[in-house]
């Protein structure tokens, strides 16, 4: 996996969620696809999804419980998890997460 | 001023400073120049510089006092301030800052 996106646009203004527990910047690929690169600080948060998402973890450690799931699962850097659209997930970040979020 | 960088690379792993009060991502221009896009949450911090920096504020509000300066100055989105190399500055962020940092 490449450690960087090449030939992309980056929006200078970031996105701040949950009082700054999550900060991301929007990346736009050459074909117009939007992704975000972000950081989640140690916390317990609930994220809601519009479009389906793939959360690709670059570094860090978290415990995730998808809406309707009976069990939670631990993920670390190098792993990914999928979240359905119009849903939500509980995420407990144990070690600061660096992620790429893929939409749609 | 453009709201985004175009035709750049972006490092997927972010940079986290001061327990997450400052989160940035590195952007690499086509000519190899490195910049960073970042967010500083409301806080009082002291930043040290290696290379000289130009802090370009995209949004937010802060009060800055450069090392050796007798007075502090207030800056808001749309303004910039210069910091010498091998120096430091006190920055009180009053409203979450979105910035681009230019080095060298």
N, CA and C atoms of all chains as a GROMACS GRO file, in nm:
protein
  624
    1UNK      N    1   0.085  -0.120   0.000
    1UNK     CA    2   0.000   0.000   0.000
    1UNK      C    3   0.087   0.124   0.000
    2UNK      N    4   0.058   0.216  -0.087
    2UNK     CA    5   0.137   0.340  -0.092
    2UNK      C    6   0.115   0.421   0.035
    3UNK      N    7   0.221   0.488   0.076
    3UNK     CA    8   0.209   0.570   0.197
    3UNK      C    9   0.156   0.709   0.167
    4UNK      N   10   0.133   0.737   0.038
    4UNK     CA   11   0.080   0.869   0.003
    4UNK      C   12  -0.011   0.858  -0.117
    5UNK      N   13  -0.098   0.957  -0.132
    5UNK     CA   14  -0.175   0.974  -0.255
    5UNK      C   15  -0.095   1.065  -0.347
    6UNK      N   16  -0.090   1.031  -0.475
    6UNK     CA   17  -0.020   1.116  -0.571
    6UNK      C   18  -0.119   1.175  -0.670
    7UNK      N   19  -0.082   1.290  -0.726
    7UNK     CA   20  -0.162   1.355  -0.829
    7UNK      C   21  -0.306   1.378  -0.783
    8UNK      N   22  -0.321   1.437  -0.667
    8UNK     CA   23  -0.453   1.463  -0.610
    8UNK      C   24  -0.466   1.612  -0.575
    9UNK      N   25  -0.588   1.650  -0.543
    9UNK     CA   26  -0.611   1.782  -0.485
    9UNK      C   27  -0.641   1.764  -0.336
   10UNK      N   28  -0.607   1.865  -0.258
   10UNK     CA   29  -0.633   1.863  -0.113
   10UNK      C   30  -0.700   1.994  -0.075
   11UNK      N   31  -0.812   1.984  -0.007
   11UNK     CA   32  -0.881   2.104   0.040
   11UNK      C   33  -0.807   2.159   0.162
   12UNK      N   34  -0.776   2.288   0.158
   12UNK     CA   35  -0.691   2.348   0.263
   12UNK      C   36  -0.762   2.352   0.397
   13UNK      N   37  -0.893   2.374   0.396
   13UNK     CA   38  -0.966   2.378   0.523
   13UNK      C   39  -1.001   2.236   0.566
   14UNK      N   40  -0.969   2.205   0.689
   14UNK     CA   41  -0.996   2.071   0.740
   14UNK      C   42  -1.139   2.055   0.787
   15UNK      N   43  -1.168   1.933   0.832
   15UNK     CA   44  -1.299   1.899   0.888
   15UNK      C   45  -1.276   1.860   1.033
   16UNK      N   46  -1.350   1.923   1.123
   16UNK     CA   47  -1.330   1.898   1.266
   16UNK      C   48  -1.461   1.842   1.324
   17UNK      N   49  -1.452   1.724   1.384
   17UNK     CA   50  -1.568   1.658   1.441
   17UNK      C   51  -1.544   1.630   1.589
   18UNK      N   52  -1.651   1.624   1.663
   18UNK     CA   53  -1.645   1.584   1.805
   18UNK      C   54  -1.543   1.667   1.882
   19UNK      N   55  -1.557   1.800   1.873
   19UNK     CA   56  -1.467   1.890   1.946
   19UNK      C   57  -1.320   1.863   1.918
   20UNK      N   58  -1.293   1.815   1.798
   20UNK     CA   59  -1.155   1.796   1.757
   20UNK      C   60  -1.100   1.657   1.786
   21UNK      N   61  -1.183   1.569   1.838
   21UNK     CA   62  -1.136   1.431   1.858
   21UNK      C   63  -1.108   1.365   1.723
   22UNK      N   64  -1.175   1.416   1.619
   22UNK     CA   65  -1.151   1.367   1.483
   22UNK      C   66  -1.126   1.488   1.392
   23UNK      N   67  -1.012   1.488   1.325
   23UNK     CA   68  -0.976   1.595   1.231
   23UNK      C   69  -0.938   1.530   1.098
   24UNK      N   70  -1.000   1.577   0.989
   24UNK     CA   71  -0.965   1.520   0.860
   24UNK      C   72  -0.949   1.628   0.755
   25UNK      N   73  -0.885   1.591   0.646
   25UNK     CA   74  -0.874   1.678   0.528
   25UNK      C   75  -0.925   1.600   0.407
   26UNK      N   76  -0.995   1.671   0.320
   26UNK     CA   77  -1.054   1.608   0.202
   26UNK      C   78  -0.952   1.600   0.089
   27UNK      N   79  -0.944   1.484   0.027
   27UNK     CA   80  -0.855   1.457  -0.086
   27UNK      C   81  -0.943   1.425  -0.206
   28UNK      N   82  -0.912   1.483  -0.321
   28UNK     CA   83  -0.990   1.458  -0.442
   28UNK      C   84  -0.897   1.397  -0.547
   29UNK      N   85  -0.929   1.274  -0.587
   29UNK     CA   86  -0.846   1.206  -0.686
   29UNK      C   87  -0.867   1.267  -0.825
   30UNK      N   88  -0.778   1.231  -0.918
   30UNK     CA   89  -0.785   1.285  -1.054
   30UNK      C   90  -0.920   1.255  -1.120
   31UNK      N   91  -0.983   1.144  -1.084
   31UNK     CA   92  -1.112   1.108  -1.145
   31UNK      C   93  -1.230   1.170  -1.070
   32UNK      N   94  -1.202   1.256  -0.972
   32UNK     CA   95  -1.310   1.324  -0.899
   32UNK      C   96  -1.354   1.254  -0.771
   33UNK      N   97  -1.306   1.132  -0.750
   33UNK     CA   98  -1.341   1.058  -0.628
   33UNK      C   99  -1.291   1.132  -0.504
   34UNK      N  100  -1.377   1.145  -0.405
   34UNK     CA  101  -1.338   1.209  -0.280
   34UNK      C  102  -1.308   1.107  -0.172
   35UNK      N  103  -1.199   1.130  -0.102
   35UNK     CA  104  -1.163   1.049   0.014
   35UNK      C  105  -1.126   1.146   0.124
   36UNK      N  106  -1.104   1.095   0.244
   36UNK     CA  107  -1.048   1.184   0.345
   36UNK      C  108  -0.934   1.114   0.418
   37UNK      N  109  -0.835   1.195   0.456
   37UNK     CA  110  -0.726   1.147   0.541
   37UNK      C  111  -0.747   1.212   0.677
   38UNK      N  112  -0.741   1.131   0.782
   38UNK     CA  113  -0.774   1.189   0.912
   38UNK      C  114  -0.709   1.120   1.028
   39UNK      N  115  -0.734   1.181   1.143
   39UNK     CA  116  -0.680   1.134   1.271
   39UNK      C  117  -0.794   1.130   1.371
   40UNK      N  118  -0.801   1.023   1.449
   40UNK     CA  119  -0.895   1.016   1.562
   40UNK      C  120  -0.812   0.998   1.690
   41UNK      N  121  -0.829   1.091   1.782
   41UNK     CA  122  -0.757   1.084   1.909
   41UNK      C  123  -0.825   0.984   2.002
   42UNK      N  124  -0.753   0.934   2.102
   42UNK     CA  125  -0.812   0.838   2.195
   42UNK      C  126  -0.945   0.890   2.251
   43UNK      N  127  -1.050   0.812   2.237
   43UNK     CA  128  -1.186   0.857   2.267
   43UNK      C  129  -1.283   0.742   2.245
   44UNK      N  130  -1.408   0.764   2.289
   44UNK     CA  131  -1.519   0.674   2.252
   44UNK      C  132  -1.619   0.760   2.176
   45UNK      N  133  -1.644   0.728   2.052
   45UNK     CA  134  -1.730   0.810   1.966
   45UNK      C  135  -1.830   0.722   1.892
   46UNK      N  136  -1.936   0.786   1.844
   46UNK     CA  137  -2.032   0.718   1.756
   46UNK      C  138  -2.038   0.797   1.626
   47UNK      N  139  -2.000   0.734   1.516
   47UNK     CA  140  -2.006   0.796   1.384
   47UNK      C  141  -2.129   0.748   1.310
   48UNK      N  142  -2.194   0.841   1.243
   48UNK     CA  143  -2.304   0.806   1.154
   48UNK      C  144  -2.255   0.810   1.010
   49UNK      N  145  -2.305   0.721   0.927
   49UNK     CA  146  -2.268   0.720   0.786
   49UNK      C  147  -2.385   0.762   0.699
   50UNK      N  148  -2.353   0.831   0.590
   50UNK     CA  149  -2.450   0.855   0.484
   50UNK      C  150  -2.423   0.750   0.377
   51UNK      N  151  -2.319   0.774   0.299
   51UNK     CA  152  -2.272   0.673   0.203
   51UNK      C  153  -2.202   0.561   0.281
   52UNK      N  154  -2.195   0.443   0.220
   52UNK     CA  155  -2.112   0.337   0.281
   52UNK      C  156  -1.967   0.384   0.288
   53UNK      N  157  -1.895   0.335   0.385
   53UNK     CA  158  -1.755   0.375   0.403
   53UNK      C  159  -1.666   0.253   0.420
   54UNK      N  160  -1.544   0.268   0.370
   54UNK     CA  161  -1.438   0.175   0.409
   54UNK      C  162  -1.336   0.257   0.486
   55UNK      N  163  -1.314   0.218   0.609
   55UNK     CA  164  -1.215   0.285   0.694
   55UNK      C  165  -1.086   0.203   0.687
   56UNK      N  166  -0.987   0.261   0.624
   56UNK     CA  167  -0.855   0.198   0.608
   56UNK      C  168  -0.763   0.256   0.714
   57UNK      N  169  -0.716   0.172   0.803
   57UNK     CA  170  -0.634   0.220   0.914
   57UNK      C  171  -0.487   0.219   0.875
   58UNK      N  172  -0.424   0.335   0.884
   58UNK     CA  173  -0.282   0.349   0.851
   58UNK      C  174  -0.198   0.316   0.974
   59UNK      N  175  -0.245   0.360   1.090
   59UNK     CA  176  -0.174   0.334   1.216
   59UNK      C  177  -0.273   0.352   1.330
   60UNK      N  178  -0.241   0.290   1.445
   60UNK     CA  179  -0.325   0.305   1.563
   60UNK      C  180  -0.402   0.178   1.596
   61UNK      N  181  -0.493   0.192   1.690
   61UNK     CA  182  -0.568   0.075   1.738
   61UNK      C  183  -0.704   0.118   1.788
   62UNK      N  184  -0.808   0.044   1.749
   62UNK     CA  185  -0.944   0.079   1.791
   62UNK      C  186  -1.029  -0.046   1.804
   63UNK      N  187  -1.138  -0.029   1.878
   63UNK     CA  188  -1.238  -0.135   1.891
   63UNK      C  189  -1.368  -0.080   1.831
   64UNK      N  190  -1.423  -0.156   1.736
   64UNK     CA  191  -1.538  -0.108   1.658
   64UNK      C  192  -1.656  -0.201   1.677
   65UNK      N  193  -1.773  -0.140   1.695
   65UNK     CA  194  -1.896  -0.219   1.698
   65UNK      C  195  -1.994  -0.155   1.600
   66UNK      N  196  -2.024  -0.228   1.495
   66UNK     CA  197  -2.118  -0.178   1.395
   66UNK      C  198  -2.260  -0.182   1.449
   67UNK      N  199  -2.345  -0.091   1.401
   67UNK     CA  200  -2.486  -0.092   1.443
   67UNK      C  201  -2.546  -0.230   1.414
   68UNK      N  202  -2.610  -0.286   1.512
   68UNK     CA  203  -2.676  -0.416   1.493
   68UNK      C  204  -2.586  -0.536   1.511
   69UNK      N  205  -2.456  -0.512   1.525
   69UNK     CA  206  -2.363  -0.624   1.544
   69UNK      C  207  -2.369  -0.671   1.689
   70UNK      N  208  -2.347  -0.799   1.708
   70UNK     CA  209  -2.353  -0.851   1.844
   70UNK      C  210  -2.218  -0.840   1.913
   71UNK      N  211  -2.113  -0.834   1.834
   71UNK     CA  212  -1.979  -0.830   1.893
   71UNK      C  213  -1.896  -0.716   1.836
   72UNK      N  214  -1.806  -0.668   1.916
   72UNK     CA  215  -1.712  -0.568   1.869
   72UNK      C  216  -1.586  -0.638   1.820
   73UNK      N  217  -1.507  -0.563   1.743
   73UNK     CA  218  -1.385  -0.620   1.687
   73UNK      C  219  -1.272  -0.519   1.696
   74UNK      N  220  -1.152  -0.568   1.719
   74UNK     CA  221  -1.035  -0.481   1.731
   74UNK      C  222  -0.963  -0.472   1.596
   75UNK      N  223  -0.925  -0.350   1.560
   75UNK     CA  224  -0.851  -0.327   1.435
   75UNK      C  225  -0.727  -0.245   1.464
   76UNK      N  226  -0.622  -0.271   1.388
   76UNK     CA  227  -0.499  -0.194   1.401
   76UNK      C  228  -0.451  -0.150   1.262
   77UNK      N  229  -0.345  -0.070   1.263
   77UNK     CA  230  -0.289  -0.019   1.138
   77UNK      C  231  -0.264  -0.131   1.038
   78UNK      N  232  -0.302  -0.108   0.912
   78UNK     CA  233  -0.288  -0.209   0.808
   78UNK      C  234  -0.417  -0.283   0.781
   79UNK      N  235  -0.513  -0.269   0.873
   79UNK     CA  236  -0.643  -0.334   0.855
   79UNK      C  237  -0.749  -0.232   0.811
   80UNK      N  238  -0.862  -0.283   0.763
   80UNK     CA  239  -0.973  -0.199   0.721
   80UNK      C  240  -1.103  -0.258   0.773
   81UNK      N  241  -1.204  -0.174   0.783
   81UNK     CA  242  -1.338  -0.228   0.810
   81UNK      C  243  -1.441  -0.150   0.728
   82UNK      N  244  -1.548  -0.221   0.693
   82UNK     CA  245  -1.655  -0.164   0.610
   82UNK      C  246  -1.773  -0.125   0.696
   83UNK      N  247  -1.833  -0.012   0.664
   83UNK     CA  248  -1.953   0.033   0.734
   83UNK      C  249  -2.062   0.056   0.630
   84UNK      N  250  -2.181  -0.002   0.650
   84UNK     CA  251  -2.290   0.018   0.554
   84UNK      C  252  -2.334   0.165   0.552
   85UNK      N  253  -2.402   0.205   0.446
   85UNK     CA  254  -2.458   0.340   0.438
   85UNK      C  255  -2.576   0.356   0.532
   86UNK      N  256  -2.606   0.482   0.567
   86UNK     CA  257  -2.719   0.512   0.655
   86UNK      C  258  -2.718   0.425   0.779
   87UNK      N  259  -2.603   0.418   0.840
   87UNK     CA  260  -2.585   0.334   0.957
   87UNK      C  261  -2.497   0.409   1.057
   88UNK      N  262  -2.440   0.337   1.149
   88UNK     CA  263  -2.350   0.401   1.247
   88UNK      C  264  -2.256   0.296   1.304
   89UNK      N  265  -2.154   0.344   1.370
   89UNK     CA  266  -2.065   0.252   1.442
   89UNK      C  267  -2.008   0.320   1.564
   90UNK      N  268  -1.992   0.239   1.669
   90UNK     CA  269  -1.923   0.283   1.790
   90UNK      C  270  -1.776   0.254   1.771
   91UNK      N  271  -1.693   0.353   1.801
   91UNK     CA  272  -1.550   0.330   1.788
   91UNK      C  273  -1.479   0.381   1.912
   92UNK      N  274  -1.408   0.289   1.976
   92UNK     CA  275  -1.322   0.327   2.089
   92UNK      C  276  -1.178   0.326   2.039
   93UNK      N  277  -1.119   0.444   2.035
   93UNK     CA  278  -0.981   0.455   1.988
   93UNK      C  279  -0.888   0.439   2.108
   94UNK      N  280  -0.806   0.335   2.100
   94UNK     CA  281  -0.714   0.304   2.211
   94UNK      C  282  -0.579   0.369   2.188
   95UNK      N  283  -0.536   0.372   2.062
   95UNK     CA  284  -0.412   0.441   2.023
   95UNK      C  285  -0.446   0.527   1.903
   96UNK      N  286  -0.400   0.651   1.905
   96UNK     CA  287  -0.437   0.749   1.802
   96UNK      C  288  -0.442   0.685   1.663
   97UNK      N  289  -0.556   0.700   1.598
   97UNK     CA  290  -0.578   0.640   1.466
   97UNK      C  291  -0.541   0.737   1.356
   98UNK      N  292  -0.472   0.685   1.256
   98UNK     CA  293  -0.451   0.757   1.130
   98UNK      C  294  -0.524   0.674   1.025
   99UNK      N  295  -0.612   0.738   0.950
   99UNK     CA  296  -0.696   0.660   0.860
   99UNK      C  297  -0.715   0.729   0.725
  100UNK      N  298  -0.756   0.647   0.629
  100UNK     CA  299  -0.810   0.698   0.503
  100UNK      C  300  -0.954   0.648   0.497
  101UNK      N  301  -1.047   0.738   0.471
  101UNK     CA  302  -1.187   0.698   0.457
  101UNK      C  303  -1.224   0.701   0.309
  102UNK      N  304  -1.271   0.585   0.262
  102UNK     CA  305  -1.318   0.570   0.124
  102UNK      C  306  -1.469   0.567   0.126
  103UNK      N  307  -1.531   0.645   0.041
  103UNK     CA  308  -1.678   0.656   0.042
  103UNK      C  309  -1.739   0.582  -0.077
  104UNK      N  310  -1.867   0.541  -0.058
  104UNK     CA  311  -1.949   0.499  -0.173
  104UNK      C  312  -1.930   0.354  -0.209
  105UNK      N  313  -0.710   3.351  -0.347
  105UNK     CA  314  -0.637   3.233  -0.301
  105UNK      C  315  -0.721   3.109  -0.326
  106UNK      N  316  -0.656   3.009  -0.384
  106UNK     CA  317  -0.727   2.884  -0.411
  106UNK      C  318  -0.763   2.815  -0.279
  107UNK      N  319  -0.876   2.750  -0.280
  107UNK     CA  320  -0.920   2.678  -0.160
  107UNK      C  321  -0.860   2.540  -0.151
  108UNK      N  322  -0.787   2.500  -0.255
  108UNK     CA  323  -0.727   2.367  -0.250
  108UNK      C  324  -0.592   2.368  -0.322
  109UNK      N  325  -0.509   2.271  -0.289
  109UNK     CA  326  -0.389   2.244  -0.365
  109UNK      C  327  -0.425   2.143  -0.474
  110UNK      N  328  -0.373   2.165  -0.594
  110UNK     CA  329  -0.398   2.070  -0.703
  110UNK      C  330  -0.267   2.005  -0.745
  111UNK      N  331  -0.279   1.883  -0.798
  111UNK     CA  332  -0.164   1.810  -0.852
  111UNK      C  333  -0.052   1.795  -0.748
  112UNK      N  334  -0.091   1.748  -0.631
  112UNK     CA  335   0.004   1.730  -0.522
  112UNK      C  336  -0.001   1.586  -0.471
  113UNK      N  337   0.094   1.552  -0.386
  113UNK     CA  338   0.088   1.427  -0.311
  113UNK      C  339   0.052   1.459  -0.167
  114UNK      N  340  -0.013   1.365  -0.102
  114UNK     CA  341  -0.051   1.382   0.039
  114UNK      C  342  -0.010   1.257   0.115
  115UNK      N  343   0.062   1.275   0.223
  115UNK     CA  344   0.103   1.162   0.306
  115UNK      C  345  -0.018   1.117   0.388
  116UNK      N  346  -0.046   0.987   0.385
  116UNK     CA  347  -0.168   0.936   0.449
  116UNK      C  348  -0.161   0.947   0.601
  117UNK      N  349  -0.043   0.926   0.658
  117UNK     CA  350  -0.031   0.936   0.803
  117UNK      C  351  -0.014   1.082   0.842
  118UNK      N  352  -0.094   1.126   0.936
  118UNK     CA  353  -0.089   1.265   0.981
  118UNK      C  354   0.021   1.288   1.083
  119UNK      N  355   0.031   1.414   1.124
  119UNK     CA  356   0.126   1.456   1.228
  119UNK      C  357   0.044   1.508   1.345
  120UNK      N  358   0.071   1.456   1.464
  120UNK     CA  359  -0.007   1.492   1.582
  120UNK      C  360   0.087   1.557   1.683
  121UNK      N  361   0.056   1.681   1.722
  121UNK     CA  362   0.140   1.754   1.816
  121UNK      C  363   0.056   1.794   1.937
  122UNK      N  364   0.124   1.810   2.051
  122UNK     CA  365   0.058   1.864   2.170
  122UNK      C  366  -0.070   1.786   2.204
  123UNK      N  367  -0.055   1.654   2.215
  123UNK     CA  368  -0.169   1.569   2.252
  123UNK      C  369  -0.289   1.589   2.160
  124UNK      N  370  -0.262   1.626   2.035
  124UNK     CA  371  -0.372   1.638   1.939
  124UNK      C  372  -0.430   1.777   1.928
  125UNK      N  373  -0.374   1.872   2.003
  125UNK     CA  374  -0.423   2.010   1.988
  125UNK      C  375  -0.390   2.062   1.848
  126UNK      N  376  -0.288   2.004   1.787
  126UNK     CA  377  -0.250   2.038   1.650
  126UNK      C  378  -0.237   1.910   1.569
  127UNK      N  379  -0.311   1.901   1.460
  127UNK     CA  380  -0.306   1.784   1.370
  127UNK      C  381  -0.282   1.835   1.228
  128UNK      N  382  -0.182   1.782   1.162
  128UNK     CA  383  -0.157   1.824   1.024
  128UNK      C  384  -0.129   1.706   0.934
  129UNK      N  385  -0.140   1.732   0.804
  129UNK     CA  386  -0.102   1.634   0.702
  129UNK      C  387  -0.002   1.701   0.607
  130UNK      N  388   0.097   1.624   0.565
  130UNK     CA  389   0.202   1.677   0.478
  130UNK      C  390   0.157   1.671   0.333
  131UNK      N  391   0.178   1.782   0.263
  131UNK     CA  392   0.145   1.794   0.120
  131UNK      C  393   0.277   1.817   0.046
  132UNK      N  394   0.295   1.747  -0.065
  132UNK     CA  395   0.418   1.762  -0.144
  132UNK      C  396   0.380   1.812  -0.283
  133UNK      N  397   0.428   1.929  -0.318
  133UNK     CA  398   0.397   1.987  -0.448
  133UNK      C  399   0.474   1.914  -0.558
  134UNK      N  400   0.434   1.940  -0.684
  134UNK     CA  401   0.496   1.873  -0.798
  134UNK      C  402   0.647   1.898  -0.803
  135UNK      N  403   0.692   2.014  -0.754
  135UNK     CA  404   0.836   2.046  -0.757
  135UNK      C  405   0.910   1.994  -0.634
  136UNK      N  406   0.841   1.918  -0.549
  136UNK     CA  407   0.904   1.859  -0.432
  136UNK      C  408   0.891   1.941  -0.305
  137UNK      N  409   0.843   2.064  -0.318
  137UNK     CA  410   0.824   2.150  -0.200
  137UNK      C  411   0.725   2.087  -0.103
  138UNK      N  412   0.760   2.085   0.026
  138UNK     CA  413   0.670   2.031   0.127
  138UNK      C  414   0.598   2.143   0.201
  139UNK      N  415   0.470   2.125   0.221
  139UNK     CA  416   0.390   2.216   0.302
  139UNK      C  417   0.308   2.129   0.396
  140UNK      N  418   0.237   2.192   0.489
  140UNK     CA  419   0.143   2.111   0.565
  140UNK      C  420   0.011   2.184   0.576
  141UNK      N  421  -0.096   2.106   0.576
  141UNK     CA  422  -0.230   2.160   0.602
  141UNK      C  423  -0.270   2.108   0.740
  142UNK      N  424  -0.318   2.199   0.825
  142UNK     CA  425  -0.344   2.153   0.960
  142UNK      C  426  -0.452   2.230   1.031
  143UNK      N  427  -0.479   2.183   1.150
  143UNK     CA  428  -0.582   2.240   1.238
  143UNK      C  429  -0.520   2.256   1.377
  144UNK      N  430  -0.544   2.371   1.440
  144UNK     CA  431  -0.507   2.389   1.581
  144UNK      C  432  -0.635   2.418   1.659
  145UNK      N  433  -0.661   2.335   1.758
  145UNK     CA  434  -0.781   2.352   1.842
  145UNK      C  435  -0.757   2.462   1.944
  146UNK      N  436  -0.862   2.520   1.999
  146UNK     CA  437  -0.846   2.625   2.100
  146UNK      C  438  -0.751   2.580   2.211
  147UNK      N  439  -0.649   2.662   2.235
  147UNK     CA  440  -0.539   2.622   2.325
  147UNK      C  441  -0.439   2.736   2.334
  148UNK      N  442  -0.345   2.722   2.428
  148UNK     CA  443  -0.228   2.808   2.433
  148UNK      C  444  -0.106   2.719   2.416
  149UNK      N  445  -0.030   2.740   2.311
  149UNK     CA  446   0.082   2.652   2.279
  149UNK      C  447   0.206   2.734   2.246
  150UNK      N  448   0.321   2.669   2.253
  150UNK     CA  449   0.447   2.729   2.209
  150UNK      C  450   0.505   2.638   2.101
  151UNK      N  451   0.520   2.692   1.982
  151UNK     CA  452   0.579   2.618   1.870
  151UNK      C  453   0.724   2.661   1.851
  152UNK      N  454   0.809   2.564   1.826
  152UNK     CA  455   0.948   2.592   1.790
  152UNK      C  456   0.964   2.573   1.639
  153UNK      N  457   1.045   2.657   1.577
  153UNK     CA  458   1.070   2.643   1.434
  153UNK      C  459   1.213   2.595   1.410
  154UNK      N  460   1.230   2.515   1.304
  154UNK     CA  461   1.361   2.484   1.253
  154UNK      C  462   1.384   2.577   1.135
  155UNK      N  463   1.323   2.543   1.022
  155UNK     CA  464   1.323   2.633   0.906
  155UNK      C  465   1.230   2.752   0.936
  156UNK      N  466   1.250   2.864   0.868
  156UNK     CA  467   1.152   2.973   0.878
  156UNK      C  468   1.016   2.923   0.828
  157UNK      N  469   0.909   2.980   0.880
  157UNK     CA  470   0.774   2.937   0.841
  157UNK      C  471   0.688   3.058   0.807
  158UNK      N  472   0.601   3.037   0.711
  158UNK     CA  473   0.490   3.130   0.692
  158UNK      C  474   0.363   3.054   0.727
  159UNK      N  475   0.292   3.105   0.825
  159UNK     CA  476   0.165   3.043   0.865
  159UNK      C  477   0.052   3.121   0.796
  160UNK      N  478  -0.012   3.052   0.701
  160UNK     CA  479  -0.122   3.113   0.626
  160UNK      C  480  -0.253   3.063   0.688
  161UNK      N  481  -0.331   3.155   0.742
  161UNK     CA  482  -0.453   3.114   0.812
  161UNK      C  483  -0.570   3.109   0.714
  162UNK      N  484  -0.631   2.993   0.707
  162UNK     CA  485  -0.746   2.973   0.619
  162UNK      C  486  -0.874   3.015   0.690
  163UNK      N  487  -0.882   2.984   0.817
  163UNK     CA  488  -1.000   3.020   0.898
  163UNK      C  489  -0.959   3.016   1.044
  164UNK      N  490  -1.035   3.087   1.128
  164UNK     CA  491  -1.009   3.085   1.272
  164UNK      C  492  -0.951   3.216   1.321
  165UNK      N  493  -0.909   3.215   1.447
  165UNK     CA  494  -0.860   3.337   1.511
  165UNK      C  495  -0.758   3.301   1.618
  166UNK      N  496  -0.646   3.373   1.619
  166UNK     CA  497  -0.542   3.345   1.718
  166UNK      C  498  -0.468   3.473   1.755
  167UNK      N  499  -0.400   3.467   1.868
  167UNK     CA  500  -0.312   3.575   1.914
  167UNK      C  501  -0.171   3.517   1.918
  168UNK      N  502  -0.079   3.585   1.849
  168UNK     CA  503   0.057   3.532   1.832
  168UNK      C  504   0.158   3.629   1.892
  169UNK      N  505   0.254   3.573   1.962
  169UNK     CA  506   0.367   3.654   2.011
  169UNK      C  507   0.495   3.583   1.971
  170UNK      N  508   0.570   3.648   1.881
  170UNK     CA  509   0.696   3.590   1.835
  170UNK      C  510   0.801   3.602   1.945
  171UNK      N  511   0.896   3.510   1.946
  171UNK     CA  512   1.006   3.517   2.043
  171UNK      C  513   1.075   3.652   2.030
  172UNK      N  514   1.093   3.720   2.141
  172UNK     CA  515   1.162   3.848   2.141
  172UNK      C  516   1.076   3.968   2.107
  173UNK      N  517   0.952   3.941   2.064
  173UNK     CA  518   0.862   4.053   2.032
  173UNK      C  519   0.807   4.113   2.161
  174UNK      N  520   0.782   4.243   2.158
  174UNK     CA  521   0.731   4.308   2.278
  174UNK      C  522   0.578   4.300   2.283
  175UNK      N  523   0.516   4.285   2.168
  175UNK     CA  524   0.369   4.284   2.165
  175UNK      C  525   0.318   4.163   2.088
  176UNK      N  526   0.200   4.119   2.127
  176UNK     CA  527   0.135   4.012   2.054
  176UNK      C  528   0.042   4.074   1.950
  177UNK      N  529   0.003   3.993   1.853
  177UNK     CA  530  -0.083   4.042   1.746
  177UNK      C  531  -0.191   3.938   1.715
  178UNK      N  532  -0.307   3.987   1.681
  178UNK     CA  533  -0.420   3.898   1.650
  178UNK      C  534  -0.429   3.875   1.499
  179UNK      N  535  -0.451   3.750   1.462
  179UNK     CA  536  -0.465   3.714   1.320
  179UNK      C  537  -0.591   3.631   1.301
  180UNK      N  538  -0.653   3.648   1.185
  180UNK     CA  539  -0.774   3.570   1.154
  180UNK      C  540  -0.760   3.511   1.013
  181UNK      N  541  -0.855   3.429   0.975
  181UNK     CA  542  -0.855   3.366   0.844
  181UNK      C  543  -0.833   3.469   0.734
  182UNK      N  544  -0.747   3.434   0.638
  182UNK     CA  545  -0.714   3.525   0.529
  182UNK      C  546  -0.584   3.599   0.552
  183UNK      N  547  -0.534   3.596   0.678
  183UNK     CA  548  -0.407   3.662   0.710
  183UNK      C  549  -0.296   3.558   0.724
  184UNK      N  550  -0.173   3.607   0.723
  184UNK     CA  551  -0.056   3.522   0.741
  184UNK      C  552   0.040   3.588   0.838
  185UNK      N  553   0.127   3.507   0.897
  185UNK     CA  554   0.238   3.566   0.972
  185UNK      C  555   0.364   3.484   0.949
  186UNK      N  556   0.478   3.555   0.958
  186UNK     CA  557   0.608   3.493   0.933
  186UNK      C  558   0.678   3.463   1.064
  187UNK      N  559   0.744   3.349   1.070
  187UNK     CA  560   0.822   3.313   1.188
  187UNK      C  561   0.965   3.284   1.143
  188UNK      N  562   1.065   3.346   1.206
  188UNK     CA  563   1.204   3.318   1.169
  188UNK      C  564   1.240   3.172   1.198
  189UNK      N  565   1.348   3.125   1.136
  189UNK     CA  566   1.398   2.991   1.166
  189UNK      C  567   1.464   2.986   1.302
  190UNK      N  568   1.474   2.866   1.356
  190UNK     CA  569   1.538   2.845   1.487
  190UNK      C  570   1.486   2.943   1.591
  191UNK      N  571   1.356   2.955   1.596
  191UNK     CA  572   1.293   3.050   1.686
  191UNK      C  573   1.170   2.981   1.747
  192UNK      N  574   1.080   3.062   1.799
  192UNK     CA  575   0.957   3.005   1.855
  192UNK      C  576   0.849   3.112   1.858
  193UNK      N  577   0.728   3.069   1.878
  193UNK     CA  578   0.618   3.165   1.895
  193UNK      C  579   0.513   3.107   1.987
  194UNK      N  580   0.458   3.198   2.068
  194UNK     CA  581   0.343   3.163   2.152
  194UNK      C  582   0.218   3.186   2.070
  195UNK      N  583   0.128   3.091   2.071
  195UNK     CA  584   0.003   3.108   1.996
  195UNK      C  585  -0.115   3.068   2.082
  196UNK      N  586  -0.204   3.165   2.102
  196UNK     CA  587  -0.330   3.135   2.170
  196UNK      C  588  -0.438   3.127   2.064
  197UNK      N  589  -0.493   3.009   2.045
  197UNK     CA  590  -0.598   2.990   1.946
  197UNK      C  591  -0.733   3.014   2.013
  198UNK      N  592  -0.802   3.117   1.963
  198UNK     CA  593  -0.931   3.156   2.021
  198UNK      C  594  -1.046   3.086   1.948
  199UNK      N  595  -1.030   3.072   1.817
  199UNK     CA  596  -1.129   2.997   1.736
  199UNK      C  597  -1.048   2.901   1.650
  200UNK      N  598  -1.094   2.776   1.645
  200UNK     CA  599  -1.018   2.670   1.577
  200UNK      C  600  -0.954   2.720   1.448
  201UNK      N  601  -0.823   2.702   1.439
  201UNK     CA  602  -0.746   2.749   1.323
  201UNK      C  603  -0.735   2.640   1.218
  202UNK      N  604  -0.754   2.682   1.094
  202UNK     CA  605  -0.721   2.597   0.979
  202UNK      C  606  -0.610   2.671   0.908
  203UNK      N  607  -0.501   2.603   0.883
  203UNK     CA  608  -0.383   2.673   0.830
  203UNK      C  609  -0.311   2.592   0.724
  204UNK      N  610  -0.231   2.666   0.646
  204UNK     CA  611  -0.129   2.605   0.560
  204UNK      C  612   0.004   2.657   0.611
  205UNK      N  613   0.098   2.567   0.636
  205UNK     CA  614   0.231   2.608   0.679
  205UNK      C  615   0.328   2.593   0.561
  206UNK      N  616   0.393   2.706   0.528
  206UNK     CA  617   0.493   2.708   0.421
  206UNK      C  618   0.630   2.715   0.488
  207UNK      N  619   0.721   2.631   0.445
  207UNK     CA  620   0.854   2.625   0.508
  207UNK      C  621   0.960   2.689   0.421
  208UNK      N  622   1.067   2.733   0.485
  208UNK     CA  623   1.191   2.768   0.414
  208UNK      C  624   1.190   2.908   0.357
   0.00000   0.00000   0.00000
